[in-house]
Amino acid sequence: MTKAELLQLLKDKDRVIGELNERIDELEGMAIASQAVPMDADSSRMLTIMNQRIKALEEKLEEAGK
């Protein structure tokens, strides 16, 4: 390779690296930070009871549909 070809190759690789860095910045901007908060015991129990009731109603609907 000649010196000119090496310099051109370096320029091309620098351009690709720049494009990849821009894409990384774009993806980082799209990332969503989790803001989940643990439930207290009362809320957890209430959610469990509601899920059980929903499941029981779904089962009744399935039986009624047969």
HTML snippet that shows the backbone in 3Dmol.js (N, CA, C, O; Angstrom):
<script src="https://3Dmol.org/build/3Dmol-min.js"></script>
<div id="view" style="width:600px;height:400px;position:relative"></div>
<script>
const pdb = `
ATOM      1  N   MET A   1       0.840  -1.182   0.000  1.00  0.00           N
ATOM      2  CA  MET A   1       0.000   0.000   0.000  1.00  0.00           C
ATOM      3  C   MET A   1       0.880   1.239   0.000  1.00  0.00           C
ATOM      4  O   MET A   1       1.942   1.295   0.620  1.00  0.00           O
ATOM      5  N   THR A   2       0.392   2.201  -0.710  1.00  0.00           N
ATOM      6  CA  THR A   2       1.134   3.458  -0.726  1.00  0.00           C
ATOM      7  C   THR A   2       0.705   4.308   0.457  1.00  0.00           C
ATOM      8  O   THR A   2      -0.289   4.026   1.127  1.00  0.00           O
ATOM      9  N   LYS A   3       1.467   5.335   0.691  1.00  0.00           N
ATOM     10  CA  LYS A   3       1.159   6.260   1.792  1.00  0.00           C
ATOM     11  C   LYS A   3      -0.193   6.914   1.565  1.00  0.00           C
ATOM     12  O   LYS A   3      -0.965   7.084   2.509  1.00  0.00           O
ATOM     13  N   ALA A   4      -0.486   7.278   0.335  1.00  0.00           N
ATOM     14  CA  ALA A   4      -1.764   7.915   0.007  1.00  0.00           C
ATOM     15  C   ALA A   4      -2.924   6.960   0.261  1.00  0.00           C
ATOM     16  O   ALA A   4      -3.965   7.381   0.766  1.00  0.00           O
ATOM     17  N   GLU A   5      -2.764   5.679  -0.080  1.00  0.00           N
ATOM     18  CA  GLU A   5      -3.806   4.687   0.150  1.00  0.00           C
ATOM     19  C   GLU A   5      -4.037   4.471   1.645  1.00  0.00           C
ATOM     20  O   GLU A   5      -5.175   4.329   2.092  1.00  0.00           O
ATOM     21  N   LEU A   6      -2.944   4.449   2.410  1.00  0.00           N
ATOM     22  CA  LEU A   6      -3.079   4.309   3.862  1.00  0.00           C
ATOM     23  C   LEU A   6      -3.808   5.504   4.468  1.00  0.00           C
ATOM     24  O   LEU A   6      -4.666   5.336   5.335  1.00  0.00           O
ATOM     25  N   LEU A   7      -3.471   6.702   4.016  1.00  0.00           N
ATOM     26  CA  LEU A   7      -4.146   7.900   4.518  1.00  0.00           C
ATOM     27  C   LEU A   7      -5.631   7.881   4.163  1.00  0.00           C
ATOM     28  O   LEU A   7      -6.469   8.267   4.978  1.00  0.00           O
ATOM     29  N   GLN A   8      -5.959   7.438   2.957  1.00  0.00           N
ATOM     30  CA  GLN A   8      -7.361   7.339   2.549  1.00  0.00           C
ATOM     31  C   GLN A   8      -8.099   6.308   3.393  1.00  0.00           C
ATOM     32  O   GLN A   8      -9.237   6.533   3.804  1.00  0.00           O
ATOM     33  N   LEU A   9      -7.456   5.189   3.645  1.00  0.00           N
ATOM     34  CA  LEU A   9      -8.044   4.149   4.479  1.00  0.00           C
ATOM     35  C   LEU A   9      -8.299   4.668   5.893  1.00  0.00           C
ATOM     36  O   LEU A   9      -9.346   4.395   6.482  1.00  0.00           O
ATOM     37  N   LEU A  10      -7.346   5.412   6.430  1.00  0.00           N
ATOM     38  CA  LEU A  10      -7.526   6.008   7.757  1.00  0.00           C
ATOM     39  C   LEU A  10      -8.703   6.979   7.768  1.00  0.00           C
ATOM     40  O   LEU A  10      -9.493   6.986   8.712  1.00  0.00           O
ATOM     41  N   LYS A  11      -8.823   7.792   6.730  1.00  0.00           N
ATOM     42  CA  LYS A  11      -9.948   8.735   6.643  1.00  0.00           C
ATOM     43  C   LYS A  11     -11.269   7.986   6.593  1.00  0.00           C
ATOM     44  O   LYS A  11     -12.233   8.374   7.252  1.00  0.00           O
ATOM     45  N   ASP A  12     -11.313   6.903   5.804  1.00  0.00           N
ATOM     46  CA  ASP A  12     -12.537   6.111   5.705  1.00  0.00           C
ATOM     47  C   ASP A  12     -12.902   5.490   7.052  1.00  0.00           C
ATOM     48  O   ASP A  12     -14.064   5.499   7.457  1.00  0.00           O
ATOM     49  N   LYS A  13     -11.910   4.958   7.730  1.00  0.00           N
ATOM     50  CA  LYS A  13     -12.163   4.324   9.039  1.00  0.00           C
ATOM     51  C   LYS A  13     -12.581   5.366  10.075  1.00  0.00           C
ATOM     52  O   LYS A  13     -13.440   5.091  10.912  1.00  0.00           O
ATOM     53  N   ASP A  14     -11.983   6.560  10.030  1.00  0.00           N
ATOM     54  CA  ASP A  14     -12.381   7.633  10.936  1.00  0.00           C
ATOM     55  C   ASP A  14     -13.836   8.038  10.692  1.00  0.00           C
ATOM     56  O   ASP A  14     -14.568   8.332  11.637  1.00  0.00           O
ATOM     57  N   ARG A  15     -14.253   8.053   9.424  1.00  0.00           N
ATOM     58  CA  ARG A  15     -15.631   8.392   9.087  1.00  0.00           C
ATOM     59  C   ARG A  15     -16.577   7.331   9.644  1.00  0.00           C
ATOM     60  O   ARG A  15     -17.620   7.660  10.209  1.00  0.00           O
ATOM     61  N   VAL A  16     -16.213   6.060   9.484  1.00  0.00           N
ATOM     62  CA  VAL A  16     -17.043   4.968   9.999  1.00  0.00           C
ATOM     63  C   VAL A  16     -17.140   5.051  11.523  1.00  0.00           C
ATOM     64  O   VAL A  16     -18.218   4.878  12.091  1.00  0.00           O
ATOM     65  N   ILE A  17     -16.027   5.311  12.169  1.00  0.00           N
ATOM     66  CA  ILE A  17     -16.019   5.441  13.633  1.00  0.00           C
ATOM     67  C   ILE A  17     -16.910   6.605  14.064  1.00  0.00           C
ATOM     68  O   ILE A  17     -17.650   6.490  15.041  1.00  0.00           O
ATOM     69  N   GLY A  18     -16.845   7.702  13.355  1.00  0.00           N
ATOM     70  CA  GLY A  18     -17.696   8.856  13.665  1.00  0.00           C
ATOM     71  C   GLY A  18     -19.172   8.512  13.526  1.00  0.00           C
ATOM     72  O   GLY A  18     -19.984   8.886  14.371  1.00  0.00           O
ATOM     73  N   GLU A  19     -19.520   7.791  12.447  1.00  0.00           N
ATOM     74  CA  GLU A  19     -20.914   7.384  12.250  1.00  0.00           C
ATOM     75  C   GLU A  19     -21.373   6.438  13.356  1.00  0.00           C
ATOM     76  O   GLU A  19     -22.499   6.544  13.844  1.00  0.00           O
ATOM     77  N   LEU A  20     -20.507   5.523  13.745  1.00  0.00           N
ATOM     78  CA  LEU A  20     -20.859   4.588  14.819  1.00  0.00           C
ATOM     79  C   LEU A  20     -21.036   5.320  16.146  1.00  0.00           C
ATOM     80  O   LEU A  20     -21.943   5.003  16.915  1.00  0.00           O
ATOM     81  N   ASN A  21     -20.174   6.296  16.416  1.00  0.00           N
ATOM     82  CA  ASN A  21     -20.317   7.079  17.651  1.00  0.00           C
ATOM     83  C   ASN A  21     -21.617   7.863  17.660  1.00  0.00           C
ATOM     84  O   ASN A  21     -22.262   7.983  18.701  1.00  0.00           O
ATOM     85  N   GLU A  22     -22.008   8.399  16.504  1.00  0.00           N
ATOM     86  CA  GLU A  22     -23.291   9.104  16.417  1.00  0.00           C
ATOM     87  C   GLU A  22     -24.442   8.142  16.689  1.00  0.00           C
ATOM     88  O   GLU A  22     -25.401   8.493  17.377  1.00  0.00           O
ATOM     89  N   ARG A  23     -24.347   6.943  16.154  1.00  0.00           N
ATOM     90  CA  ARG A  23     -25.397   5.942  16.363  1.00  0.00           C
ATOM     91  C   ARG A  23     -25.472   5.527  17.831  1.00  0.00           C
ATOM     92  O   ARG A  23     -26.558   5.340  18.378  1.00  0.00           O
ATOM     93  N   ILE A  24     -24.310   5.388  18.458  1.00  0.00           N
ATOM     94  CA  ILE A  24     -24.275   5.054  19.889  1.00  0.00           C
ATOM     95  C   ILE A  24     -24.952   6.159  20.695  1.00  0.00           C
ATOM     96  O   ILE A  24     -25.744   5.876  21.594  1.00  0.00           O
ATOM     97  N   ASP A  25     -24.645   7.406  20.379  1.00  0.00           N
ATOM     98  CA  ASP A  25     -25.275   8.527  21.079  1.00  0.00           C
ATOM     99  C   ASP A  25     -26.787   8.506  20.888  1.00  0.00           C
ATOM    100  O   ASP A  25     -27.541   8.771  21.825  1.00  0.00           O
ATOM    101  N   GLU A  26     -27.226   8.192  19.676  1.00  0.00           N
ATOM    102  CA  GLU A  26     -28.657   8.114  19.385  1.00  0.00           C
ATOM    103  C   GLU A  26     -29.321   7.008  20.199  1.00  0.00           C
ATOM    104  O   GLU A  26     -30.392   7.206  20.773  1.00  0.00           O
ATOM    105  N   LEU A  27     -28.678   5.846  20.244  1.00  0.00           N
ATOM    106  CA  LEU A  27     -29.233   4.725  21.003  1.00  0.00           C
ATOM    107  C   LEU A  27     -29.251   5.010  22.501  1.00  0.00           C
ATOM    108  O   LEU A  27     -30.200   4.643  23.194  1.00  0.00           O
ATOM    109  N   GLU A  28     -28.216   5.654  22.996  1.00  0.00           N
ATOM    110  CA  GLU A  28     -28.189   6.002  24.417  1.00  0.00           C
ATOM    111  C   GLU A  28     -29.306   6.980  24.742  1.00  0.00           C
ATOM    112  O   GLU A  28     -29.886   6.923  25.826  1.00  0.00           O
ATOM    113  N   GLY A  29     -29.610   7.877  23.811  1.00  0.00           N
ATOM    114  CA  GLY A  29     -30.705   8.815  24.018  1.00  0.00           C
ATOM    115  C   GLY A  29     -32.055   8.123  24.049  1.00  0.00           C
ATOM    116  O   GLY A  29     -32.992   8.608  24.683  1.00  0.00           O
ATOM    117  N   MET A  30     -32.157   6.990  23.364  1.00  0.00           N
ATOM    118  CA  MET A  30     -33.417   6.248  23.316  1.00  0.00           C
ATOM    119  C   MET A  30     -33.590   5.327  24.519  1.00  0.00           C
ATOM    120  O   MET A  30     -34.695   4.851  24.781  1.00  0.00           O
ATOM    121  N   ALA A  31     -32.520   5.077  25.243  1.00  0.00           N
ATOM    122  CA  ALA A  31     -32.591   4.146  26.374  1.00  0.00           C
ATOM    123  C   ALA A  31     -33.570   4.669  27.420  1.00  0.00           C
ATOM    124  O   ALA A  31     -33.647   5.868  27.684  1.00  0.00           O
ATOM    125  N   ILE A  32     -34.304   3.744  27.999  1.00  0.00           N
ATOM    126  CA  ILE A  32     -35.293   4.116  29.016  1.00  0.00           C
ATOM    127  C   ILE A  32     -34.781   3.662  30.376  1.00  0.00           C
ATOM    128  O   ILE A  32     -34.467   2.490  30.581  1.00  0.00           O
ATOM    129  N   ALA A  33     -34.705   4.603  31.285  1.00  0.00           N
ATOM    130  CA  ALA A  33     -34.253   4.266  32.639  1.00  0.00           C
ATOM    131  C   ALA A  33     -35.426   3.684  33.418  1.00  0.00           C
ATOM    132  O   ALA A  33     -36.526   4.238  33.411  1.00  0.00           O
ATOM    133  N   SER A  34     -35.185   2.587  34.074  1.00  0.00           N
ATOM    134  CA  SER A  34     -36.226   1.965  34.878  1.00  0.00           C
ATOM    135  C   SER A  34     -36.457   2.774  36.143  1.00  0.00           C
ATOM    136  O   SER A  34     -35.522   3.130  36.859  1.00  0.00           O
ATOM    137  N   GLN A  35     -37.726   3.053  36.396  1.00  0.00           N
ATOM    138  CA  GLN A  35     -38.074   3.800  37.603  1.00  0.00           C
ATOM    139  C   GLN A  35     -39.041   2.990  38.456  1.00  0.00           C
ATOM    140  O   GLN A  35     -39.911   3.549  39.124  1.00  0.00           O
ATOM    141  N   ALA A  36     -38.884   1.683  38.429  1.00  0.00           N
ATOM    142  CA  ALA A  36     -39.768   0.814  39.196  1.00  0.00           C
ATOM    143  C   ALA A  36     -39.542   1.014  40.692  1.00  0.00           C
ATOM    144  O   ALA A  36     -38.413   1.160  41.162  1.00  0.00           O
ATOM    145  N   VAL A  37     -40.640   1.015  41.407  1.00  0.00           N
ATOM    146  CA  VAL A  37     -40.579   1.185  42.855  1.00  0.00           C
ATOM    147  C   VAL A  37     -41.185  -0.062  43.497  1.00  0.00           C
ATOM    148  O   VAL A  37     -42.290  -0.462  43.130  1.00  0.00           O
ATOM    149  N   PRO A  38     -40.487  -0.681  44.445  1.00  0.00           N
ATOM    150  CA  PRO A  38     -41.057  -1.866  45.100  1.00  0.00           C
ATOM    151  C   PRO A  38     -42.364  -1.523  45.811  1.00  0.00           C
ATOM    152  O   PRO A  38     -42.528  -0.430  46.354  1.00  0.00           O
ATOM    153  N   MET A  39     -43.299  -2.494  45.795  1.00  0.00           N
ATOM    154  CA  MET A  39     -44.585  -2.270  46.456  1.00  0.00           C
ATOM    155  C   MET A  39     -44.474  -2.578  47.939  1.00  0.00           C
ATOM    156  O   MET A  39     -43.654  -3.383  48.380  1.00  0.00           O
ATOM    157  N   ASP A  40     -45.328  -1.906  48.684  1.00  0.00           N
ATOM    158  CA  ASP A  40     -45.385  -2.241  50.104  1.00  0.00           C
ATOM    159  C   ASP A  40     -46.204  -3.523  50.259  1.00  0.00           C
ATOM    160  O   ASP A  40     -46.803  -3.998  49.295  1.00  0.00           O
ATOM    161  N   ALA A  41     -46.230  -4.077  51.456  1.00  0.00           N
ATOM    162  CA  ALA A  41     -46.868  -5.376  51.692  1.00  0.00           C
ATOM    163  C   ALA A  41     -48.367  -5.333  51.403  1.00  0.00           C
ATOM    164  O   ALA A  41     -48.903  -6.278  50.824  1.00  0.00           O
ATOM    165  N   ASP A  42     -49.053  -4.259  51.793  1.00  0.00           N
ATOM    166  CA  ASP A  42     -50.502  -4.168  51.566  1.00  0.00           C
ATOM    167  C   ASP A  42     -50.822  -4.138  50.077  1.00  0.00           C
ATOM    168  O   ASP A  42     -51.747  -4.812  49.624  1.00  0.00           O
ATOM    169  N   SER A  43     -50.069  -3.365  49.325  1.00  0.00           N
ATOM    170  CA  SER A  43     -50.304  -3.286  47.880  1.00  0.00           C
ATOM    171  C   SER A  43     -50.016  -4.620  47.217  1.00  0.00           C
ATOM    172  O   SER A  43     -50.726  -5.032  46.299  1.00  0.00           O
ATOM    173  N   SER A  44     -48.992  -5.284  47.673  1.00  0.00           N
ATOM    174  CA  SER A  44     -48.645  -6.588  47.120  1.00  0.00           C
ATOM    175  C   SER A  44     -49.759  -7.599  47.358  1.00  0.00           C
ATOM    176  O   SER A  44     -50.126  -8.347  46.451  1.00  0.00           O
ATOM    177  N   ARG A  45     -50.301  -7.626  48.580  1.00  0.00           N
ATOM    178  CA  ARG A  45     -51.407  -8.534  48.898  1.00  0.00           C
ATOM    179  C   ARG A  45     -52.631  -8.211  48.051  1.00  0.00           C
ATOM    180  O   ARG A  45     -53.283  -9.117  47.532  1.00  0.00           O
ATOM    181  N   MET A  46     -52.947  -6.935  47.908  1.00  0.00           N
ATOM    182  CA  MET A  46     -54.100  -6.523  47.122  1.00  0.00           C
ATOM    183  C   MET A  46     -53.936  -6.955  45.659  1.00  0.00           C
ATOM    184  O   MET A  46     -54.887  -7.436  45.042  1.00  0.00           O
ATOM    185  N   LEU A  47     -52.751  -6.785  45.117  1.00  0.00           N
ATOM    186  CA  LEU A  47     -52.486  -7.187  43.742  1.00  0.00           C
ATOM    187  C   LEU A  47     -52.622  -8.696  43.578  1.00  0.00           C
ATOM    188  O   LEU A  47     -53.152  -9.169  42.573  1.00  0.00           O
ATOM    189  N   THR A  48     -52.147  -9.444  44.558  1.00  0.00           N
ATOM    190  CA  THR A  48     -52.258 -10.907  44.515  1.00  0.00           C
ATOM    191  C   THR A  48     -53.719 -11.331  44.526  1.00  0.00           C
ATOM    192  O   THR A  48     -54.118 -12.203  43.755  1.00  0.00           O
ATOM    193  N   ILE A  49     -54.518 -10.723  45.390  1.00  0.00           N
ATOM    194  CA  ILE A  49     -55.944 -11.049  45.473  1.00  0.00           C
ATOM    195  C   ILE A  49     -56.650 -10.705  44.165  1.00  0.00           C
ATOM    196  O   ILE A  49     -57.472 -11.480  43.677  1.00  0.00           O
ATOM    197  N   MET A  50     -56.330  -9.555  43.604  1.00  0.00           N
ATOM    198  CA  MET A  50     -56.943  -9.150  42.332  1.00  0.00           C
ATOM    199  C   MET A  50     -56.575 -10.122  41.220  1.00  0.00           C
ATOM    200  O   MET A  50     -57.429 -10.481  40.410  1.00  0.00           O
ATOM    201  N   ASN A  51     -55.326 -10.551  41.170  1.00  0.00           N
ATOM    202  CA  ASN A  51     -54.905 -11.513  40.156  1.00  0.00           C
ATOM    203  C   ASN A  51     -55.646 -12.840  40.314  1.00  0.00           C
ATOM    204  O   ASN A  51     -56.023 -13.466  39.323  1.00  0.00           O
ATOM    205  N   GLN A  52     -55.853 -13.267  41.561  1.00  0.00           N
ATOM    206  CA  GLN A  52     -56.588 -14.506  41.806  1.00  0.00           C
ATOM    207  C   GLN A  52     -58.035 -14.384  41.338  1.00  0.00           C
ATOM    208  O   GLN A  52     -58.579 -15.314  40.743  1.00  0.00           O
ATOM    209  N   ARG A  53     -58.652 -13.247  41.606  1.00  0.00           N
ATOM    210  CA  ARG A  53     -60.039 -13.034  41.181  1.00  0.00           C
ATOM    211  C   ARG A  53     -60.146 -12.994  39.661  1.00  0.00           C
ATOM    212  O   ARG A  53     -61.076 -13.554  39.081  1.00  0.00           O
ATOM    213  N   ILE A  54     -59.197 -12.336  39.025  1.00  0.00           N
ATOM    214  CA  ILE A  54     -59.193 -12.268  37.558  1.00  0.00           C
ATOM    215  C   ILE A  54     -59.057 -13.668  36.975  1.00  0.00           C
ATOM    216  O   ILE A  54     -59.757 -14.016  36.024  1.00  0.00           O
ATOM    217  N   LYS A  55     -58.167 -14.465  37.537  1.00  0.00           N
ATOM    218  CA  LYS A  55     -57.969 -15.835  37.057  1.00  0.00           C
ATOM    219  C   LYS A  55     -59.243 -16.649  37.233  1.00  0.00           C
ATOM    220  O   LYS A  55     -59.619 -17.407  36.339  1.00  0.00           O
ATOM    221  N   ALA A  56     -59.912 -16.504  38.371  1.00  0.00           N
ATOM    222  CA  ALA A  56     -61.153 -17.236  38.619  1.00  0.00           C
ATOM    223  C   ALA A  56     -62.230 -16.813  37.616  1.00  0.00           C
ATOM    224  O   ALA A  56     -62.962 -17.661  37.107  1.00  0.00           O
ATOM    225  N   LEU A  57     -62.334 -15.525  37.329  1.00  0.00           N
ATOM    226  CA  LEU A  57     -63.315 -15.052  36.351  1.00  0.00           C
ATOM    227  C   LEU A  57     -62.995 -15.563  34.946  1.00  0.00           C
ATOM    228  O   LEU A  57     -63.900 -15.937  34.200  1.00  0.00           O
ATOM    229  N   GLU A  58     -61.715 -15.579  34.586  1.00  0.00           N
ATOM    230  CA  GLU A  58     -61.320 -16.112  33.273  1.00  0.00           C
ATOM    231  C   GLU A  58     -61.693 -17.584  33.150  1.00  0.00           C
ATOM    232  O   GLU A  58     -62.151 -18.026  32.096  1.00  0.00           O
ATOM    233  N   GLU A  59     -61.496 -18.346  34.230  1.00  0.00           N
ATOM    234  CA  GLU A  59     -61.857 -19.760  34.212  1.00  0.00           C
ATOM    235  C   GLU A  59     -63.354 -19.937  34.058  1.00  0.00           C
ATOM    236  O   GLU A  59     -63.800 -20.824  33.330  1.00  0.00           O
ATOM    237  N   LYS A  60     -64.142 -19.101  34.734  1.00  0.00           N
ATOM    238  CA  LYS A  60     -65.612 -19.174  34.601  1.00  0.00           C
ATOM    239  C   LYS A  60     -66.034 -18.850  33.176  1.00  0.00           C
ATOM    240  O   LYS A  60     -66.939 -19.487  32.637  1.00  0.00           O
ATOM    241  N   LEU A  61     -65.390 -17.872  32.566  1.00  0.00           N
ATOM    242  CA  LEU A  61     -65.711 -17.513  31.180  1.00  0.00           C
ATOM    243  C   LEU A  61     -65.379 -18.654  30.237  1.00  0.00           C
ATOM    244  O   LEU A  61     -66.136 -18.929  29.305  1.00  0.00           O
ATOM    245  N   GLU A  62     -64.269 -19.315  30.465  1.00  0.00           N
ATOM    246  CA  GLU A  62     -63.878 -20.447  29.624  1.00  0.00           C
ATOM    247  C   GLU A  62     -64.889 -21.585  29.753  1.00  0.00           C
ATOM    248  O   GLU A  62     -65.263 -22.209  28.760  1.00  0.00           O
ATOM    249  N   GLU A  63     -65.323 -21.848  30.978  1.00  0.00           N
ATOM    250  CA  GLU A  63     -66.307 -22.916  31.202  1.00  0.00           C
ATOM    251  C   GLU A  63     -67.639 -22.566  30.568  1.00  0.00           C
ATOM    252  O   GLU A  63     -68.307 -23.434  30.006  1.00  0.00           O
ATOM    253  N   ALA A  64     -68.035 -21.298  30.652  1.00  0.00           N
ATOM    254  CA  ALA A  64     -69.305 -20.862  30.083  1.00  0.00           C
ATOM    255  C   ALA A  64     -69.265 -20.916  28.555  1.00  0.00           C
ATOM    256  O   ALA A  64     -70.294 -21.123  27.913  1.00  0.00           O
ATOM    257  N   GLY A  65     -68.106 -20.735  27.989  1.00  0.00           N
ATOM    258  CA  GLY A  65     -67.958 -20.756  26.543  1.00  0.00           C
ATOM    259  C   GLY A  65     -67.958 -22.141  25.953  1.00  0.00           C
ATOM    260  O   GLY A  65     -68.075 -22.282  24.736  1.00  0.00           O
ATOM    261  N   LYS A  66     -67.832 -23.169  26.766  1.00  0.00           N
ATOM    262  CA  LYS A  66     -67.772 -24.563  26.266  1.00  0.00           C
ATOM    263  C   LYS A  66     -69.133 -25.114  25.990  1.00  0.00           C
ATOM    264  O   LYS A  66     -69.260 -26.263  25.568  1.00  0.00           O
TER     265      LYS A  66
END
`;
const viewer = $3Dmol.createViewer("view");
viewer.addModel(pdb, "pdb");
viewer.setStyle({}, {cartoon: {color: "spectrum"}});
viewer.zoomTo();
viewer.render();
</script>
